[in-house]
Amino acid sequence: MAGQVIAAFLGTVAFSVLFGVPRQYYAYCGLVGGAGWWLYLALTGHTPCTATEATFFAAVLVVLLSRFLAVWERCPVTVFLTAGIFPLVPGAGIYWTAYYLVTDRPAQAADNGLVAVKAAVAIVLGIVLVFEIPDRVFRVRKTR
């Protein structure tokens, strides 16, 4: 599990570089992405949560951390959110769906496609839920 969290951290940092995030935020972006992936792994491996439920809760954590860090660092929330959500995006599910469609296996395509769509919807719902929380909740004083 630690190896996967470290890989998620590094992958998120790499995506931050690719996305053009300012250098001083790389570690924060990696922390957000690693924390989201850690929660996903913890929920799928140690609780009866389904992958969709785990994706939802991990997305909620990613958005909460992103909003907190955005206020803390006085920058747009998208700096942390876009990079931090990267490990949760169902890219492999979308790939396999397309692969099974092209290789004429519609039942497998439908199965993989449904899982990918449920994960994407869980991410969207997690983002919407946390963005409904007022900004004042995330305002804390930064100690010097």
Secondary structure as a PSIPRED ss2 file (coil, helix, strand):
# PSIPRED VFORMAT (PSIPRED V4.0)

   1 M C   1.000  0.000  0.000
   2 A H   0.000  1.000  0.000
   3 G H   0.000  1.000  0.000
   4 Q H   0.000  1.000  0.000
   5 V H   0.000  1.000  0.000
   6 I H   0.000  1.000  0.000
   7 A H   0.000  1.000  0.000
   8 A H   0.000  1.000  0.000
   9 F H   0.000  1.000  0.000
  10 L H   0.000  1.000  0.000
  11 G H   0.000  1.000  0.000
  12 T H   0.000  1.000  0.000
  13 V H   0.000  1.000  0.000
  14 A H   0.000  1.000  0.000
  15 F H   0.000  1.000  0.000
  16 S H   0.000  1.000  0.000
  17 V H   0.000  1.000  0.000
  18 L H   0.000  1.000  0.000
  19 F H   0.000  1.000  0.000
  20 G C   1.000  0.000  0.000
  21 V C   1.000  0.000  0.000
  22 P C   1.000  0.000  0.000
  23 R H   0.000  1.000  0.000
  24 Q H   0.000  1.000  0.000
  25 Y H   0.000  1.000  0.000
  26 Y H   0.000  1.000  0.000
  27 A H   0.000  1.000  0.000
  28 Y H   0.000  1.000  0.000
  29 C H   0.000  1.000  0.000
  30 G H   0.000  1.000  0.000
  31 L H   0.000  1.000  0.000
  32 V H   0.000  1.000  0.000
  33 G H   0.000  1.000  0.000
  34 G H   0.000  1.000  0.000
  35 A H   0.000  1.000  0.000
  36 G H   0.000  1.000  0.000
  37 W H   0.000  1.000  0.000
  38 W H   0.000  1.000  0.000
  39 L H   0.000  1.000  0.000
  40 Y H   0.000  1.000  0.000
  41 L H   0.000  1.000  0.000
  42 A H   0.000  1.000  0.000
  43 L H   0.000  1.000  0.000
  44 T H   0.000  1.000  0.000
  45 G H   0.000  1.000  0.000
  46 H H   0.000  1.000  0.000
  47 T C   1.000  0.000  0.000
  48 P C   1.000  0.000  0.000
  49 C C   1.000  0.000  0.000
  50 T C   1.000  0.000  0.000
  51 A H   0.000  1.000  0.000
  52 T H   0.000  1.000  0.000
  53 E H   0.000  1.000  0.000
  54 A H   0.000  1.000  0.000
  55 T H   0.000  1.000  0.000
  56 F H   0.000  1.000  0.000
  57 F H   0.000  1.000  0.000
  58 A H   0.000  1.000  0.000
  59 A H   0.000  1.000  0.000
  60 V H   0.000  1.000  0.000
  61 L H   0.000  1.000  0.000
  62 V H   0.000  1.000  0.000
  63 V H   0.000  1.000  0.000
  64 L H   0.000  1.000  0.000
  65 L H   0.000  1.000  0.000
  66 S H   0.000  1.000  0.000
  67 R H   0.000  1.000  0.000
  68 F H   0.000  1.000  0.000
  69 L H   0.000  1.000  0.000
  70 A H   0.000  1.000  0.000
  71 V H   0.000  1.000  0.000
  72 W H   0.000  1.000  0.000
  73 E H   0.000  1.000  0.000
  74 R C   1.000  0.000  0.000
  75 C C   1.000  0.000  0.000
  76 P C   1.000  0.000  0.000
  77 V C   1.000  0.000  0.000
  78 T H   0.000  1.000  0.000
  79 V H   0.000  1.000  0.000
  80 F H   0.000  1.000  0.000
  81 L H   0.000  1.000  0.000
  82 T H   0.000  1.000  0.000
  83 A H   0.000  1.000  0.000
  84 G H   0.000  1.000  0.000
  85 I C   1.000  0.000  0.000
  86 F H   0.000  1.000  0.000
  87 P H   0.000  1.000  0.000
  88 L H   0.000  1.000  0.000
  89 V C   1.000  0.000  0.000
  90 P C   1.000  0.000  0.000
  91 G H   0.000  1.000  0.000
  92 A H   0.000  1.000  0.000
  93 G H   0.000  1.000  0.000
  94 I H   0.000  1.000  0.000
  95 Y H   0.000  1.000  0.000
  96 W H   0.000  1.000  0.000
  97 T H   0.000  1.000  0.000
  98 A H   0.000  1.000  0.000
  99 Y H   0.000  1.000  0.000
 100 Y H   0.000  1.000  0.000
 101 L H   0.000  1.000  0.000
 102 V H   0.000  1.000  0.000
 103 T C   1.000  0.000  0.000
 104 D C   1.000  0.000  0.000
 105 R C   1.000  0.000  0.000
 106 P H   0.000  1.000  0.000
 107 A H   0.000  1.000  0.000
 108 Q H   0.000  1.000  0.000
 109 A H   0.000  1.000  0.000
 110 A H   0.000  1.000  0.000
 111 D H   0.000  1.000  0.000
 112 N H   0.000  1.000  0.000
 113 G H   0.000  1.000  0.000
 114 L H   0.000  1.000  0.000
 115 V H   0.000  1.000  0.000
 116 A H   0.000  1.000  0.000
 117 V H   0.000  1.000  0.000
 118 K H   0.000  1.000  0.000
 119 A H   0.000  1.000  0.000
 120 A H   0.000  1.000  0.000
 121 V H   0.000  1.000  0.000
 122 A H   0.000  1.000  0.000
 123 I H   0.000  1.000  0.000
 124 V H   0.000  1.000  0.000
 125 L H   0.000  1.000  0.000
 126 G H   0.000  1.000  0.000
 127 I H   0.000  1.000  0.000
 128 V H   0.000  1.000  0.000
 129 L H   0.000  1.000  0.000
 130 V H   0.000  1.000  0.000
 131 F H   0.000  1.000  0.000
 132 E C   1.000  0.000  0.000
 133 I C   1.000  0.000  0.000
 134 P C   1.000  0.000  0.000
 135 D H   0.000  1.000  0.000
 136 R H   0.000  1.000  0.000
 137 V H   0.000  1.000  0.000
 138 F H   0.000  1.000  0.000
 139 R C   1.000  0.000  0.000
 140 V C   1.000  0.000  0.000
 141 R C   1.000  0.000  0.000
 142 K C   1.000  0.000  0.000
 143 T C   1.000  0.000  0.000
 144 R C   1.000  0.000  0.000
